[in-house]
Amino acid sequence: MTSRATVPSRHHLFLLSLLLAPLTGLAQEEGSTPARPAEDAPRVPDAEKPKQDEGPKLDLEGLEDPAGTGTAVPVPNAETPGQAGQETFTERLQPTTTLAQRAAAILDRTTLGGYAEHDFILPQQGVSTFRNHRYVLFVYSHISERVSTATEIEFEFAGSPLKRDGILGAGEVLLEFSVVDLMLTDWATFRAGVILVPVGAYNLRHDAPAQELPERPIAYTTVVPTTWFESGAGFLGGFDLGRDWRLSYEVYAVNGLDAKILDGQGFRAARGSHLEDNNDDKALTGRVSVSPFLGLEAGLSGYTGAYDLEGRRVNMVNADVFWRLGALDLTGEVVRAFIDPGYVQGFPNNSTANTRDRVPTGMFGFYGQANYRFRIEPFFRLLPDEWKEGHFTASLRYEEKDTDTEFITAGDVARLTLGLNFRPLPPYVLKTSYFWEKSGGDGVQPHAWSGDFWKDGHWTFLASVAYLF
């Protein structure tokens, strides 16, 4: 690796607001809303104003009002719906109540849904393959007028066992998101559980059916290790500032990152445990976003916490923006991490996780993306009636990541992506992309404006299908 003296310049689904918002020149769409609080999504033209008083509400097509459907077990002579619900939940807790009776009492309050993504990858360097990338289940339940819960479970590459290089091993089944919300006021909700860390917008809105490109931004799988989830508690909410402006916020205390911080992987292996805190220090993280008018949102977020037993810290700041201009969406983020010098040794003395690997002292990354939606009318006239309100999206994204700002290494990557997708219905999308990338493994800093990027880089073709159910 080559030393350098300077650093280069420069919350469950997305609520599918970007999928469901009316598009300029396009017919109106019908869709569904995933389990994320409204504050997680930018306000878009003609979209309904966000409301936090519902907690992590999940609105699926055909589900009119999960909060107002009553209970499955009627309560005679109930004076109010709230009283009936309270008596029913008390009845569910009786020792003599069977599991079937308990389930029946909440069926009309609970919704099951999810999304999935399946890929085909054809690299210039390597072997082509189909990948059953992810299958995600989410469950939402409205416990009472002010209490609700939402959970998201992911099976990545079909879970376990996972065959890699001909050997069966453990796969990945994760509880990525599992919270219980208590609405305190119209502008403040208390949340506890497995929380999506609000560093940037992408980690909160990473769900595949809401994205236009098959691959996540490279800096937002490493510097911000999407999906980044931590056990903790805190508050979220939002309120209007005058007639048009709206401010939204999330702030939490979490177990936080541990010492397994590595060049190349970034913070991905350092995501915290849901069982223990390696250093008895609680990290603080939060995001504030402002929307001055429908279709524009800007956010600023951060993270601070100790990563080892000696109190060495990680500090991170992120800025994000989303702007809708008719059929064109412009979005981007930039992140910078500052890390106290140390080693991967933040665990008890008898832990094999302790090594002498150096922890990078800084990380940096960004992406900028443009999405343009359009229709080809003769083509759509040939399609089934239910598909005739669909559209195509052309995407362009440029991005870089640097997982060790002191040196030029293979962890420095620049990538340019062209994408085209077809969305016949809001919950279903067929995506294709072609990207060109180069790393800094040869000691040369990769940038798209340098000749080495085009001379020494390589291409990959990626196609995927993603759907919400």
C-alpha positions in Angstrom: 0.0 0.0 0.0 1.1 3.6 -0.8 1.1 6.4 1.8 -0.4 9.8 1.0 -0.6 13.1 2.7 -4.0 14.3 1.7 -7.5 13.0 1.9 -9.6 13.2 -1.3 -12.2 16.0 -1.4 -15.5 15.5 -1.6 -36.2 3.0 8.4 -39.4 -2.9 7.1 -39.0 -0.4 3.4 -38.7 3.2 2.0 -42.4 3.5 2.6 -42.3 3.2 -1.2 -43.1 6.9 -1.4 -40.7 7.1 -4.4 -42.5 4.2 -6.0 -46.0 5.5 -5.4 -45.7 9.2 -5.9 -47.4 10.5 -9.1 -44.8 11.0 -11.9 -44.8 13.8 -14.4 -46.1 12.6 -17.7 -47.0 9.2 -16.2 -50.3 7.7 -15.2 -51.1 7.6 -11.5 -49.8 4.5 -9.6 -51.3 2.3 -7.0 -49.0 0.7 -4.4 -48.3 -0.3 -0.9 -46.3 1.1 2.0 -43.8 -0.9 4.0 -43.0 -0.9 7.7 -41.0 2.3 8.3 -42.0 5.4 10.1 -43.0 8.2 7.9 -40.1 10.3 9.0 -37.8 8.0 7.2 -39.0 9.1 3.7 -38.6 12.4 1.9 -41.7 14.2 1.1 -42.6 13.9 -2.6 -45.1 15.7 -4.8 -48.8 14.9 -4.1 -47.8 12.4 -1.4 -49.6 12.5 1.9 -47.9 14.5 4.7 -45.9 12.2 7.1 -47.5 11.2 10.3 -45.6 9.9 13.3 -48.5 9.2 15.6 -49.1 5.8 14.0 -45.7 4.4 14.9 -44.1 2.0 12.4 -47.3 1.6 10.5 -47.5 -0.8 7.6 -50.1 -0.1 5.0 -50.4 -3.0 2.5 -52.8 -3.0 -0.4 -56.3 -4.1 0.8 -55.5 -3.3 4.4 -57.7 -0.3 5.2 -57.1 0.4 8.9 -55.1 -2.1 11.0 -55.5 0.0 14.0 -59.3 0.3 13.9 -60.4 -3.2 13.1 -61.1 -4.2 16.7 -60.2 -7.5 18.2 -60.9 -11.1 17.0 -62.6 -12.0 20.3 -65.6 -9.8 20.9 -66.1 -8.5 24.4 -69.8 -8.3 25.5 -71.1 -4.9 26.6 -67.8 -3.1 25.9 -68.3 0.6 26.4 -65.5 1.8 24.1 -63.2 0.2 21.5 -60.3 0.9 23.8 -61.9 -0.8 26.7 -62.7 -3.8 24.5 -59.2 -4.1 23.4 -57.8 -3.8 26.9 -60.1 -6.6 28.1 -59.2 -8.8 25.2 -55.5 -8.4 25.7 -56.0 -9.2 29.4 -57.9 -12.3 28.4 -55.0 -13.4 26.2 -52.6 -13.3 29.1 -54.7 -15.8 31.2 -52.8 -19.0 32.0 -55.8 -21.1 30.7 -55.9 -19.3 27.3 -54.7 -21.6 24.5 -52.2 -20.6 21.9 -54.9 -20.6 19.2 -57.1 -18.3 21.2 -54.2 -15.9 21.8 -53.4 -15.9 18.1 -57.0 -15.3 17.1 -57.1 -12.3 19.4 -54.4 -10.5 17.4 -54.9 -11.7 13.8 -56.9 -8.6 12.9 -54.2 -6.4 14.4 -51.2 -8.1 12.7 -50.0 -7.9 9.1 -47.4 -10.1 7.4 -45.5 -9.0 4.3 -42.0 -8.7 2.9 -39.9 -8.4 -0.1 -37.3 -10.5 -2.1 -34.5 -10.0 -4.6 -32.9 -12.5 -7.0 -29.8 -11.7 -9.0 -27.8 -12.8 -12.0 -24.2 -11.5 -12.1 -21.8 -11.7 -15.0 -18.3 -10.4 -14.1 -15.5 -9.7 -16.5 -13.2 -11.3 -13.8 -14.8 -14.3 -12.3 -17.7 -16.7 -12.8 -21.3 -15.9 -13.7 -23.9 -17.1 -11.2 -27.5 -16.7 -10.1 -27.8 -15.5 -6.5 -30.9 -15.9 -4.3 -29.7 -12.6 -2.7 -32.3 -12.0 0.0 -35.8 -12.9 1.2 -37.2 -10.6 3.9 -40.2 -11.1 6.0 -41.7 -8.2 8.0 -44.5 -8.3 10.7 -46.4 -5.4 11.9 -48.8 -5.4 14.9 -50.9 -2.5 16.3 -51.0 -3.4 20.0 -53.0 -0.4 21.1 -53.8 3.1 20.0 -50.4 4.3 21.1 -48.2 1.1 21.0 -47.1 -0.7 17.9 -44.4 -3.1 16.9 -42.6 -3.9 13.6 -40.1 -6.7 12.8 -38.0 -7.5 9.7 -36.2 -10.9 9.3 -33.8 -11.4 6.4 -32.6 -14.7 4.8 -29.5 -13.9 2.8 -28.5 -16.4 0.1 -31.3 -18.7 1.3 -30.1 -18.8 4.9 -28.4 -21.9 6.3 -26.7 -24.0 5.3 -24.7 -22.0 2.8 -22.5 -23.8 0.3 -19.3 -21.9 -0.5 -16.4 -23.4 -2.5 -18.1 -26.8 -2.2 -18.3 -26.7 1.6 -21.5 -26.4 3.6 -21.3 -23.7 6.3 -23.4 -21.4 8.3 -25.5 -18.9 6.3 -27.1 -15.7 7.3 -30.5 -15.3 9.0 -30.8 -11.9 10.7 -33.3 -10.0 12.8 -32.5 -6.7 10.9 -35.2 -4.6 12.5 -37.4 -5.3 15.5 -38.8 -2.4 17.4 -41.7 -1.5 19.7 -42.9 2.1 19.5 -44.7 4.1 22.2 -46.3 7.3 21.0 -45.8 10.0 23.6 -47.0 13.0 21.7 -47.8 13.9 18.1 -44.1 14.8 17.7 -42.3 12.3 19.9 -42.3 8.5 19.9 -40.2 6.3 22.2 -38.6 3.4 20.3 -36.7 0.4 21.7 -35.3 -2.8 20.0 -33.1 -3.6 17.0 -32.9 -0.2 15.4 -31.7 0.9 12.0 -28.9 3.3 12.7 -29.9 6.7 11.3 -26.5 7.5 9.6 -27.6 8.7 6.2 -30.8 8.1 4.3 -29.7 5.0 2.4 -29.4 2.8 5.5 -33.0 3.7 6.4 -34.3 3.2 2.9 -32.2 0.3 1.6 -35.1 -2.1 0.7 -34.6 -3.6 -2.8 -38.0 -2.9 -4.4 -37.6 0.8 -3.6 -34.2 1.1 -5.3 -33.6 1.7 -9.0 -30.2 -0.1 -9.2 -29.4 -3.7 -8.2 -26.3 -2.9 -6.2 -26.1 -0.8 -3.1 -23.6 2.1 -3.1 -20.1 0.8 -2.2 -19.5 3.3 0.5 -22.9 2.4 2.1 -22.0 -1.3 2.5 -18.6 -0.5 4.2 -18.1 3.0 5.7 -21.9 2.9 6.5 -22.3 -0.9 6.8 -25.8 -1.2 5.3 -27.8 -2.8 6.6 -26.5 -1.3 9.9 -28.7 -2.3 12.8 -27.9 -2.0 16.5 -29.7 -2.8 19.8 -30.7 0.3 21.7 -33.5 2.9 22.5 -34.3 6.5 21.8 -36.8 8.8 20.2 -38.1 9.8 16.8 -40.7 12.2 15.4 -41.3 15.3 13.4 -43.3 18.5 13.2 -44.2 21.2 10.8 -42.2 24.5 10.7 -44.8 26.9 9.2 -47.0 26.1 6.3 -44.6 24.1 4.1 -41.4 23.2 6.0 -41.2 20.0 8.0 -38.4 18.8 10.4 -37.9 15.1 11.3 -35.5 13.6 13.7 -34.2 10.3 15.2 -31.8 10.0 18.1 -30.8 6.8 19.9 -28.3 5.3 22.4 -27.0 1.9 21.1 -24.4 -0.7 22.0 -22.3 0.5 19.1 -19.4 -0.6 17.0 -16.7 -2.8 18.3 -13.0 -3.0 17.4 -13.2 -5.2 14.3 -12.6 -2.3 12.0 -10.7 -3.3 8.9 -9.5 -1.7 5.6 -11.6 -3.0 2.7 -14.5 -4.2 5.0 -14.8 -0.8 6.7 -17.2 -1.1 9.7 -19.1 -4.1 8.4 -17.6 -6.7 10.8 -17.7 -4.1 13.6 -21.5 -3.9 13.9 -22.4 -4.4 17.5 -23.7 -7.4 19.4 -27.4 -7.8 20.4 -26.3 -9.7 23.5 -23.5 -7.6 25.0 -21.5 -4.4 24.8 -17.8 -5.0 24.4 -16.8 -1.9 26.3 -19.7 -0.7 28.5 -19.8 2.5 26.4 -23.1 3.4 24.7 -22.8 5.1 21.3 -25.0 8.0 20.4 -26.4 8.4 16.9 -29.0 10.6 15.2 -30.3 12.2 12.1 -32.1 15.5 11.5 -33.8 16.2 8.1 -35.6 19.2 6.8 -38.0 19.4 3.9 -38.6 23.0 2.7 -41.2 21.9 0.1 -42.6 18.7 -1.3 -40.0 16.8 -3.3 -36.9 18.1 -1.5 -35.2 16.8 1.6 -31.8 17.3 3.1 -30.4 15.4 6.1 -27.5 15.6 8.5 -26.6 12.7 10.7 -23.8 11.5 13.0 -22.4 8.8 15.2 -20.0 8.8 18.2 -18.9 5.9 20.4 -15.9 4.0 21.9 -14.9 0.9 19.9 -12.4 -0.7 22.4 -11.7 -1.2 26.1 -9.3 1.8 26.2 -12.0 4.3 25.2 -10.7 4.9 21.6 -13.6 6.4 19.6 -15.3 6.4 16.2 -16.9 9.7 15.1 -18.8 9.8 11.9 -20.8 12.5 10.0 -23.0 12.1 7.0 -24.9 14.5 4.7 -27.7 13.4 2.3 -30.1 15.1 -0.2 -33.0 14.0 -2.3 -34.6 16.3 -4.9 -37.5 15.3 -7.3 -37.8 17.4 -10.4 -40.8 16.0 -12.3 -39.7 12.7 -13.8 -36.1 13.2 -12.6 -34.8 12.3 -9.2 -31.4 13.5 -7.9 -30.0 11.9 -4.8 -26.6 11.6 -3.1 -24.7 11.2 0.2 -21.2 11.8 1.6 -19.8 10.2 4.7 -16.6 10.8 6.7 -15.4 8.7 9.6 -12.7 9.8 12.1 -11.1 6.9 14.2 -8.7 7.0 17.1 -5.6 5.0 16.3 -5.6 1.5 17.7 -5.7 -2.3 17.0 -8.4 -4.9 16.8 -8.1 -5.6 20.5 -11.3 -4.3 22.1 -12.5 -7.6 23.5 -11.8 -9.6 26.7 -8.3 -11.1 27.0 -9.4 -14.6 26.2 -11.2 -13.7 23.1 -9.8 -15.0 19.7 -11.2 -11.8 18.1 -8.3 -9.8 19.5 -5.5 -9.4 16.8 -2.7 -7.0 16.0 -4.4 -5.8 12.9 -4.2 -2.0 12.7 -7.5 0.0 12.8 -7.7 2.6 10.0 -7.7 6.2 11.3 -10.2 7.5 8.8 -12.7 6.5 6.1 -14.5 8.4 3.4 -17.1 7.8 0.7 -19.8 9.3 -1.4 -22.3 8.7 -4.2 -24.3 10.8 -6.6 -27.2 9.3 -8.5 -29.8 10.5 -11.1 -32.9 8.5 -12.0 -35.1 9.4 -15.0 -38.6 7.8 -15.4 -40.1 7.5 -18.9 -42.6 5.6 -21.0 -42.5 4.1 -24.5 -46.2 4.3 -25.4 -46.2 1.8 -28.3 -44.6 -0.8 -26.1 -47.1 -0.3 -23.2 -50.0 -0.7 -25.6 -48.9 -4.3 -26.1 -48.9 -5.1 -22.4 -51.7 -6.5 -20.2 -54.1 -3.9 -18.9 -52.7 -4.0 -15.3 -49.2 -3.2 -16.6 -50.1 -0.2 -18.8 -49.5 2.3 -16.1 -45.9 1.1 -15.6 -42.6 2.9 -16.6 -39.0 2.5 -17.3 -36.2 4.2 -15.3 -32.7 5.0 -16.5 -30.1 5.5 -13.8 -26.6 6.9 -13.6 -24.5 6.7 -10.5 -20.9 7.6 -9.7 -19.4 6.7 -6.3 -16.2 6.2 -4.4 -15.1 4.6 -1.1 -11.9 4.8 0.9 -11.7 2.6 3.9 -8.3 3.8 5.0 -7.6 7.5 4.3 -3.9 7.2 5.3 -2.9 4.8 2.4 -3.9 3.9 -1.1 -5.1 0.3 -0.9 -7.5 -2.1 -2.5 -10.1 -0.6 -0.2 -10.1 2.5 -2.4 -12.6 1.9 -5.1 -14.3 4.1 -7.8 -17.3 2.9 -9.7 -19.5 4.2 -12.5 -22.9 2.5 -13.1 -25.4 2.7 -15.9 -28.8 1.1 -15.2 -32.1 0.5 -16.9 -35.1 -1.0 -15.2 -38.8 -1.8 -16.0 -41.4 -1.4 -13.4 -44.8 -2.7 -14.7 -46.3 -2.3 -11.2 -45.0 -0.3 -8.2 -44.2 -3.5 -6.1 -42.3 -5.3 -8.9 -39.2 -4.3 -10.8 -36.8 -5.9 -13.3 -33.4 -4.2 -13.1 -30.3 -4.3 -15.3 -27.0 -2.5 -14.7 -23.5 -2.3 -16.1 -20.8 -0.9 -14.0 -17.1 -0.1 -14.5 -14.8 0.0 -11.4 -11.2 0.2 -10.4 -9.5 -0.3 -7.0 -6.4 1.2 -5.6 -4.6 -2.1 -5.3 -2.0 -1.0 -7.8 -1.1 2.0 -5.7 -2.9 4.5 -7.9 -5.8 6.4 -6.4 -8.9 5.5 -8.5 -11.0 8.3 -10.0 -13.2 8.3 -13.1 -11.4 11.3 -14.5 -8.0 9.5 -14.5 -6.8 7.4 -17.4 -6.0 4.5 -15.2 -9.6 4.1 -14.3 -10.5 3.2 -17.8 -7.3 1.4 -18.7 -7.0 -0.8 -15.6 -10.6 -1.1 -14.5 -13.1 -4.0 -15.2 -16.8 -4.3 -15.9 -19.6 -6.3 -14.4 -23.1 -6.9 -15.7 -25.9 -7.4 -13.1 -29.6 -8.1 -13.5 -32.1 -8.7 -10.7 -35.8 -9.0 -10.0 -37.2 -7.4 -6.8 -40.7 -7.5 -5.5 -42.8 -6.5 -2.5 -45.6 -8.7 -1.2 
